[in-house]
Amino acid sequence: PPAVRTNSSMTLRSSVPAKGGPQPNKLQSSTSSSCDPALRPIIRRRARSLPTSPERRKRAAVQCQVPGCQSRMNRVRFADALGLELTEVKVFQTGEDPSIPLHVLSRLSINSDLWYSSSDLEFTMQCLVPDFQQPADCMDFSSRLQEQQVCLERVTSSDLGLSGTIQVRNVAFEKQVSVRYTFNQWKTLHEVCAHWHSSIPEKNGQGQVDVFTFFLPVPPFLLQLCSVVQFAARYQVSGQEYWDNNRGRNYSLTCRTHPLKMPRECEESWIHFI
């Protein structure tokens, strides 16, 4: 009948929204009917504080206006938002006391002495001291380099070992520089390769000099009084071999005591360890 057709047509028109009109809130209806458990209040606050995706895109576009720049937004998540604790308490039982390095204990001891003393504290330490003058400080350094084609420039010692530089004449492009050293008067020997560092002109202006650096690891047990380290520089180029052994005496360093003064300004130096 016509009346039935009219009612069905009206029902169809009422179920379809007008073009451009507001859409039904399907997310709200689905959320209200969901069986998922309610979120914890802390998580709900974090989620509500986050901006929406369009807002994030707008902020990224505002932050970087340079063409072709792709800015990446950093996201921060808090431990409590993930269900974790913000702090962690560690209880040490008997026999589980944290181990403190010996160098820290010695520094604390020095600090205590500084605290109760009215003047600077002086103490001694053992280190390797060169038995020769630094070749770079000698007047005949250039002539030795011309004569030997290779010459030690300078060497310094530290708790880890010996560091130094060697100069060689640029006879050819392919070259190899090494240092041969011993701890027991050449009963056994070791050799390490030196690495190219830079190129400089000779002082007389006749050629070019290459500077090589080297490092000799020294075991801690050798840092005892009267211990000696000897070494010599070796230069291989164009099928020839040249040596700098301090004119036949070798370069040697002897472990000696060296006095040091600790100023009172360093009394709180243990803070650096923390």
C-alpha positions in Angstrom: 0.0 0.0 0.0 1.2 3.6 -0.6 1.1 4.4 3.1 3.6 1.6 3.9 5.9 2.7 1.1 5.9 6.3 2.4 6.8 5.2 6.0 9.7 3.1 4.9 11.0 5.9 2.7 10.8 8.3 5.7 12.6 5.8 7.9 15.4 5.5 5.3 15.8 9.2 5.1 16.0 9.6 8.8 18.7 6.9 9.2 21.1 8.6 6.7 22.5 11.9 8.0 22.6 14.9 5.8 25.6 15.6 3.7 28.2 17.5 5.6 26.4 17.1 8.9 27.9 15.7 12.1 28.8 12.0 12.2 27.7 9.8 15.0 30.3 9.3 17.8 31.0 5.6 17.1 34.1 5.6 19.4 32.1 6.7 22.4 29.4 4.1 21.9 32.0 1.4 21.4 33.9 2.5 24.5 30.9 2.5 26.7 30.0 -1.0 25.6 33.6 -2.4 25.8 34.4 -5.2 28.3 38.0 -4.0 28.8 38.9 -3.2 32.4 39.1 0.4 33.3 42.5 2.1 33.0 44.4 3.1 36.1 44.1 6.8 36.9 47.8 7.5 36.4 47.7 6.0 32.9 44.5 7.8 32.1 46.1 11.1 33.0 49.2 10.4 30.9 47.0 9.5 27.9 44.9 12.6 28.3 47.9 14.8 28.4 49.3 13.6 25.2 48.5 15.7 22.1 46.6 14.2 19.2 48.3 13.1 16.0 47.3 16.3 14.0 48.6 18.4 16.8 51.9 16.6 16.8 52.2 17.1 13.1 51.5 20.8 13.5 54.1 21.2 16.2 56.7 19.4 14.1 56.0 21.7 11.2 56.4 24.7 13.4 59.6 23.6 15.0 61.5 23.2 11.7 60.7 25.5 8.8 63.8 24.6 6.7 62.8 22.8 3.4 63.7 19.1 3.5 64.2 19.1 7.3 62.7 16.1 9.0 62.3 16.7 12.7 61.8 13.8 14.9 59.8 14.2 18.1 61.2 12.8 21.3 58.8 10.9 23.4 59.3 10.5 27.2 57.7 7.8 29.2 57.8 7.8 33.0 58.5 4.7 35.0 55.3 5.0 37.0 53.3 5.2 33.7 54.7 1.7 32.9 53.7 0.3 36.3 57.3 0.6 37.6 58.6 2.3 40.8 60.3 5.6 40.5 62.9 4.6 43.1 64.8 1.4 43.8 66.1 0.6 47.3 69.0 -1.8 47.7 69.5 -3.4 51.1 73.0 -4.8 51.6 73.2 -7.8 53.9 76.3 -8.7 56.0 79.1 -9.6 53.8 77.7 -7.8 50.8 79.3 -4.4 51.4 80.2 -2.6 48.2 83.8 -2.9 47.2 85.7 0.4 47.0 88.7 0.6 44.7 92.1 1.0 46.3 92.8 4.3 44.5 89.6 5.8 46.0 90.5 4.7 49.5 94.0 6.2 49.1 92.5 9.5 47.9 90.2 9.6 50.8 93.1 9.0 53.1 95.0 11.9 51.5 91.9 14.1 51.9 91.7 13.3 55.6 95.4 14.2 56.0 94.8 17.5 54.2 91.8 18.3 56.3 93.7 18.0 59.6 97.0 19.6 58.3 97.6 23.3 58.1 99.9 23.1 55.1 100.2 21.4 51.8 100.6 17.6 51.9 103.7 16.2 50.2 104.0 12.5 49.2 106.0 10.4 46.8 105.1 8.2 43.9 107.0 5.8 41.8 107.3 6.4 38.0 109.6 5.8 35.1 112.1 8.7 34.6 114.2 9.0 31.4 117.9 8.5 31.9 118.6 10.8 28.9 117.8 14.3 27.8 114.8 14.6 25.4 116.4 14.4 21.9 114.1 17.3 20.7 115.7 19.5 23.3 119.3 18.7 22.1 121.2 21.1 19.8 122.3 18.2 17.5 118.8 16.8 16.9 118.6 17.9 13.2 122.1 16.5 12.5 121.2 13.2 14.1 118.1 13.0 12.0 120.1 13.7 8.9 122.7 11.1 9.8 120.4 8.3 11.0 117.3 9.0 8.9 115.3 8.3 12.2 115.4 9.9 15.6 113.4 9.8 18.7 111.8 13.1 19.4 110.2 12.9 22.9 108.9 10.3 25.4 106.6 10.6 28.4 105.6 8.1 31.1 102.3 7.5 32.8 100.6 4.8 34.9 99.6 2.9 31.8 103.0 3.0 29.9 105.3 5.1 27.7 104.1 7.4 24.9 106.4 9.1 22.5 107.0 10.5 19.0 109.6 9.6 16.4 110.7 11.6 13.4 111.8 10.0 10.1 113.0 11.5 6.9 110.6 11.0 4.0 112.8 8.8 1.9 109.8 7.0 0.2 106.0 6.9 0.6 105.9 3.3 1.8 107.6 3.1 5.2 107.4 1.3 8.5 108.4 2.5 11.9 108.5 0.4 15.0 109.9 0.4 18.6 111.7 -2.6 20.0 111.9 -2.7 23.8 112.7 -4.9 26.8 112.1 -5.1 30.5 115.0 -7.6 31.4 118.2 -6.3 29.7 117.3 -7.9 26.3 116.8 -11.4 27.6 113.4 -11.2 26.0 112.2 -8.4 23.7 108.9 -7.0 22.4 108.1 -4.8 19.4 105.2 -2.4 18.6 104.4 -0.6 15.4 104.3 3.2 15.4 101.5 5.1 13.6 101.8 8.0 11.3 100.7 11.3 12.9 101.7 14.2 10.6 104.2 15.6 8.1 106.4 18.6 8.7 109.2 20.3 6.7 112.8 19.8 7.8 114.4 22.7 9.6 117.0 23.1 6.8 114.2 23.2 4.2 115.7 20.4 2.1 113.0 17.8 2.6 110.0 16.6 4.5 109.8 14.8 7.8 107.1 12.3 9.0 106.1 12.2 12.6 105.1 8.8 14.1 103.6 8.1 17.5 104.0 5.0 19.6 102.8 3.5 23.0 104.6 1.0 25.1 102.4 -0.8 27.6 104.2 -1.3 30.9 102.8 -3.8 33.4 102.1 -2.4 36.9 104.4 -4.9 38.6 107.4 -3.3 36.8 106.7 0.0 38.5 109.1 -0.9 41.3 112.2 0.9 42.4 115.2 0.5 40.1 113.2 -1.3 37.3 114.5 -0.4 33.9 112.8 -0.2 30.5 115.0 0.0 27.4 114.0 0.6 23.8 115.2 1.6 20.3 113.5 3.0 17.2 113.5 1.0 13.9 112.9 2.5 10.5 112.3 0.4 7.4 112.0 2.0 3.9 113.0 1.2 0.4 114.5 -2.1 1.4 116.8 -0.4 4.0 116.8 -0.5 7.7 117.8 2.4 10.0 118.1 2.5 13.8 118.1 5.1 16.5 119.5 3.4 19.6 120.9 6.5 21.3 124.3 6.1 19.7 124.6 2.5 20.9 123.5 3.1 24.5 119.7 2.5 23.9 117.1 4.7 25.5 116.4 3.7 29.0 114.0 4.8 31.8 114.4 3.8 35.4 111.7 3.6 38.0 112.3 6.2 40.7 110.4 8.0 43.5 109.1 11.4 42.5 107.9 13.9 45.2 104.5 15.6 44.7 102.7 18.3 46.6 99.0 18.1 47.0 97.4 21.6 47.5 94.6 22.0 49.9 92.2 23.0 47.0 92.1 19.2 46.2 90.7 18.2 49.5 87.3 17.6 48.0 88.6 15.8 44.9 86.8 12.5 45.9 83.6 14.1 44.7 84.8 13.4 41.1 84.6 9.7 41.9 81.0 10.0 42.8 
